[in-house]
Amino acid sequence: MRLALAQINTVVGDLEGNRDLILARLDEARVQSAELVLFPELAVTGYPPEDLLLRSGFVRAAAKSLGEIAAQARGVVALVGFPYFDTDLYNACAVCADGEVKAVYRKRFLPNYGVFDEDRYFAPGRDLVLLEVGETLVGLTICEDMWQPGPPATDLALAGAELLVNISASPFHVGKEIEREEMLVTRARDNSCFVAFCNAVGGQDELIFDGHSCVLDDEGAVVARAVGFEETLLVVDVEPKGVIGRRLRDVRRRALARERETTPPVQIVHVRDVGVASS
């Protein structure tokens, strides 16, 4: 699988500018024959949009902008962060393919400490979404979802995910990139999964986003790493099917599965025409 991680600098409230930036990177990923391209958390609106989310007109306009992005997602699958309204408001990831939004994943863990105030604006989701891209099963997560040592990552891995993706807007502090990568190494090893992490760059008020997007294999080795504090499109080829052999030798996985009294429902989303641009 060829992955593209679009490490971009979005502007809070600039729906048109953010849309154009996303579409430019989408075209670039398609030209480089990427099958799957990741964009940061809430890329449609910029992060954090804060009280703009309390304006219903802004949320509707963001949905319209996402629709325009999805219409251009042909020949490649795009994972795009946006605010999703469905009786309540969610921090969400849209699966854009074949010119439409195929599915939506809603962030489960909403940070409400330090610089974060997501409980004020969003409801937590309980989704488990697996995306089938070609022959690879991809599990979707957003930012804080991956910092947690259990579900959703463990549930996605038990359901067959070979690659865990995480779209994020993770603010910088001294040493943060090291701390974050160490956490991703642990998640990759514990779940026997490849991990792709796409972070934002730029700044908003007192927040600075450092990028350092990366891809790790199932043993926690860094396959590719983007530069810090700069916009870039990181393109990397991975072979996530290799995780199956390791899982057959890892008894922890079976032990964890045995302890589950029930199997959480997982939505599996199939996409077609990947790698073939449609007219």
C-alpha positions as CSV (number, residue, x, y, z in Angstrom):
1,M,0.0,0.0,0.0
2,R,1.2,3.5,-0.8
3,L,0.3,6.0,2.0
4,A,0.4,9.8,1.9
5,L,0.4,11.9,5.0
6,A,-0.6,15.5,4.3
7,Q,1.0,17.5,7.1
8,I,-0.7,20.9,6.5
9,N,-1.2,24.3,8.1
10,T,-4.9,25.0,8.2
11,V,-6.4,28.3,9.5
12,V,-9.3,28.3,12.0
13,G,-12.5,29.5,10.3
14,D,-11.0,29.7,6.8
15,L,-13.2,27.1,5.2
16,E,-12.4,28.1,1.7
17,G,-8.7,28.3,2.2
18,N,-8.5,25.0,4.1
19,R,-10.6,23.3,1.3
20,D,-8.2,24.6,-1.4
21,L,-5.2,23.4,0.6
22,I,-6.7,20.0,1.2
23,L,-7.6,19.6,-2.5
24,A,-4.1,20.6,-3.6
25,R,-2.6,17.9,-1.4
26,L,-5.2,15.5,-2.6
27,D,-4.2,16.1,-6.2
28,E,-0.5,15.7,-5.2
29,A,-1.2,12.4,-3.5
30,R,-3.1,11.1,-6.5
31,V,-0.2,12.1,-8.9
32,Q,2.1,10.1,-6.7
33,S,-0.2,7.1,-6.9
34,A,-1.1,7.0,-3.3
35,E,-4.0,4.7,-2.4
36,L,-4.8,6.4,1.0
37,V,-4.1,10.0,2.1
38,L,-4.5,11.3,5.6
39,F,-5.3,14.9,6.6
40,P,-5.1,16.3,10.2
41,E,-7.8,16.4,12.8
42,L,-10.5,19.0,12.0
43,A,-8.6,20.0,8.9
44,V,-11.8,21.4,7.3
45,T,-12.2,24.0,10.0
46,G,-8.8,24.3,11.5
47,Y,-8.0,23.4,15.1
48,P,-9.3,24.3,17.5
49,P,-12.4,26.0,16.2
50,E,-13.8,26.5,19.7
51,D,-16.9,28.7,19.8
52,L,-17.3,28.8,16.1
53,L,-18.7,25.3,16.6
54,L,-21.6,26.8,18.6
55,R,-22.8,28.5,15.4
56,S,-25.0,26.2,13.4
57,G,-24.3,28.1,10.2
58,F,-20.6,27.5,10.5
59,V,-21.1,23.7,11.1
60,R,-23.4,23.6,8.0
61,A,-20.8,25.5,6.0
62,A,-18.1,23.0,7.1
63,A,-20.3,20.1,6.0
64,K,-20.7,21.8,2.6
65,S,-16.9,22.2,2.3
66,L,-16.4,18.6,3.1
67,G,-18.8,17.6,0.4
68,E,-16.8,19.6,-2.1
69,I,-13.6,17.8,-1.0
70,A,-15.3,14.4,-1.2
71,A,-16.5,15.1,-4.7
72,Q,-12.8,15.3,-5.8
73,A,-11.7,12.1,-4.0
74,R,-11.5,9.8,-7.0
75,G,-8.8,7.3,-7.5
76,V,-7.6,7.8,-3.9
77,V,-9.2,7.5,-0.5
78,A,-9.0,10.6,1.7
79,L,-9.4,10.7,5.5
80,V,-10.4,14.2,6.4
81,G,-11.1,15.7,9.9
82,F,-14.3,17.7,10.2
83,P,-17.1,18.5,12.7
84,Y,-20.0,16.2,12.2
85,F,-23.5,17.0,13.3
86,D,-25.9,14.0,13.8
87,T,-28.4,15.0,16.6
88,D,-25.2,16.2,18.4
89,L,-21.8,17.4,17.4
90,Y,-18.8,15.1,17.0
91,N,-15.1,15.5,16.2
92,A,-15.0,13.2,13.2
93,C,-13.1,11.7,10.4
94,A,-14.8,11.4,7.0
95,V,-13.9,8.6,4.6
96,C,-14.0,10.2,1.2
97,A,-13.8,8.0,-1.9
98,D,-15.5,7.5,-5.3
99,G,-16.6,11.2,-5.1
100,E,-18.6,10.9,-1.9
101,V,-18.4,10.5,1.9
102,K,-18.5,6.7,2.4
103,A,-18.4,6.7,6.2
104,V,-17.8,8.8,9.3
105,Y,-15.7,7.8,12.3
106,R,-16.5,9.8,15.5
107,K,-13.7,10.5,18.1
108,R,-14.1,8.5,21.3
109,F,-11.8,10.1,23.8
110,L,-12.2,13.9,24.2
111,P,-9.3,15.6,26.0
112,N,-10.4,18.1,28.6
113,Y,-7.1,19.0,30.3
114,G,-4.3,21.5,29.7
115,V,-5.0,23.4,26.5
116,F,-7.9,21.1,25.5
117,D,-11.6,21.8,26.1
118,E,-13.3,19.3,23.7
119,D,-16.0,18.2,26.2
120,R,-17.5,21.7,25.8
121,Y,-18.1,21.2,22.1
122,F,-18.3,17.6,21.2
123,A,-20.1,14.4,22.2
124,P,-18.0,11.2,22.4
125,G,-18.5,8.6,19.7
126,R,-18.5,4.8,20.1
127,D,-17.7,3.8,16.5
128,L,-15.4,1.1,15.4
129,V,-14.7,1.6,11.7
130,L,-12.5,-0.6,9.5
131,L,-11.7,0.6,6.0
132,E,-10.8,-2.0,3.4
133,V,-8.4,-0.4,0.9
134,G,-7.3,-2.9,-1.6
135,E,-6.3,-5.9,0.5
136,T,-5.5,-4.0,3.6
137,L,-7.8,-3.5,6.6
138,V,-7.3,0.0,8.1
139,G,-8.6,1.0,11.5
140,L,-9.5,4.7,12.1
141,T,-8.7,6.7,15.2
142,I,-8.4,10.4,16.0
143,C,-5.7,12.0,18.2
144,E,-6.5,11.1,21.9
145,D,-8.0,7.7,20.8
146,M,-4.5,6.4,20.2
147,W,-3.1,7.8,23.5
148,Q,-5.4,5.4,25.3
149,P,-3.8,1.9,25.8
150,G,-7.1,0.0,25.2
151,P,-10.0,0.5,22.8
152,P,-10.5,1.6,20.2
153,A,-7.1,0.5,19.0
154,T,-7.2,-2.9,20.6
155,D,-10.7,-3.6,19.4
156,L,-9.8,-2.6,15.8
157,A,-6.7,-4.9,15.9
158,L,-8.8,-7.8,17.2
159,A,-11.3,-7.2,14.4
160,G,-8.5,-7.6,11.9
161,A,-6.9,-4.1,11.4
162,E,-3.5,-4.4,9.9
163,L,-2.9,-0.6,9.8
164,L,-4.0,1.8,12.5
165,V,-4.3,5.4,11.3
166,N,-4.5,8.5,13.5
167,I,-5.3,12.0,12.3
168,S,-4.3,14.5,14.9
169,A,-3.8,18.1,15.9
170,S,-1.2,17.5,18.7
171,P,0.2,20.7,20.2
172,F,4.0,21.1,20.8
173,H,5.9,21.3,24.0
174,V,9.5,20.6,24.6
175,G,10.1,16.9,24.1
176,K,6.6,16.2,22.9
177,E,7.7,14.6,19.6
178,I,9.8,12.1,21.5
179,E,7.0,11.3,24.0
180,R,4.4,10.9,21.3
181,E,6.6,8.7,19.1
182,E,7.4,6.4,22.1
183,M,3.6,6.1,22.7
184,L,3.1,5.2,19.0
185,V,5.8,2.5,19.2
186,T,4.0,0.9,22.2
187,R,0.7,0.9,20.3
188,A,2.2,-0.6,17.3
189,R,3.9,-3.4,19.3
190,D,1.0,-4.1,21.6
191,N,-1.5,-4.3,18.7
192,S,0.8,-6.0,16.1
193,C,-0.2,-3.2,13.7
194,F,1.4,-0.8,11.4
195,V,0.7,2.8,12.6
196,A,0.3,6.0,10.5
197,F,0.1,9.2,12.4
198,C,-0.7,12.5,10.6
199,N,-0.3,15.7,12.6
200,A,-1.0,19.4,11.8
201,V,1.6,22.2,11.6
202,G,1.2,25.9,12.2
203,G,-0.2,27.8,15.1
204,Q,-3.4,29.1,16.7
205,D,-3.3,31.5,19.5
206,E,-1.0,30.0,22.1
207,L,-0.8,26.6,20.4
208,I,1.9,25.4,18.1
209,F,1.6,22.2,16.0
210,D,4.9,20.5,15.3
211,G,4.0,18.0,12.6
212,H,6.5,15.1,12.9
213,S,4.0,12.8,11.2
214,C,5.3,9.3,10.9
215,V,4.7,5.7,9.9
216,L,5.8,2.7,12.1
217,D,5.8,-1.0,11.4
218,D,4.2,-3.6,13.7
219,E,7.4,-4.0,15.7
220,G,7.6,-0.2,16.4
221,A,10.3,0.6,13.9
222,V,10.0,4.0,12.2
223,V,9.5,3.4,8.5
224,A,9.2,7.2,7.6
225,R,9.1,10.4,9.5
226,A,8.1,13.9,8.3
227,V,10.1,17.0,9.2
228,G,9.0,19.2,12.1
229,F,7.1,22.5,11.8
230,E,6.9,22.4,8.0
231,E,4.1,21.5,5.6
232,T,4.9,18.4,3.6
233,L,3.4,15.4,1.9
234,L,5.0,12.3,3.3
235,V,4.6,9.4,0.8
236,V,5.6,5.9,1.9
237,D,5.1,2.3,0.7
238,V,4.2,-0.3,3.4
239,E,3.3,-4.0,3.5
240,P,0.8,-4.3,6.4
241,K,0.0,-7.9,5.5
242,G,3.2,-8.9,7.2
243,V,1.5,-8.4,10.6
244,I,-0.4,-11.7,10.2
245,G,2.6,-13.8,10.7
246,R,3.5,-12.0,13.9
247,R,0.0,-12.3,15.2
248,L,0.0,-16.1,14.8
249,R,3.0,-16.2,17.1
250,D,1.6,-13.7,19.7
251,V,-0.4,-15.5,22.4
252,R,-1.4,-12.1,24.0
253,R,-3.8,-11.5,21.2
254,R,-5.7,-14.7,21.8
255,A,-5.7,-14.2,25.5
256,L,-7.2,-10.7,25.1
257,A,-9.9,-12.1,22.7
258,R,-10.8,-14.8,25.2
259,E,-11.4,-12.3,27.9
260,R,-14.0,-10.4,25.8
261,E,-17.5,-11.5,26.7
262,T,-18.9,-9.9,23.6
263,T,-17.4,-8.7,20.3
264,P,-18.0,-5.0,19.7
265,P,-19.7,-4.3,16.4
266,V,-17.4,-3.1,13.7
267,Q,-18.4,-1.2,10.5
268,I,-16.4,-2.4,7.5
269,V,-16.2,0.1,4.7
270,H,-15.2,-1.2,1.2
271,V,-13.9,1.2,-1.4
272,R,-13.4,0.7,-5.1
273,D,-11.5,2.3,-7.9
274,V,-8.5,3.0,-5.7
275,G,-5.5,4.0,-7.9
276,V,-7.8,4.5,-10.9
277,A,-8.9,8.1,-11.4
278,S,-12.5,8.4,-12.5
279,S,-13.7,11.1,-14.9
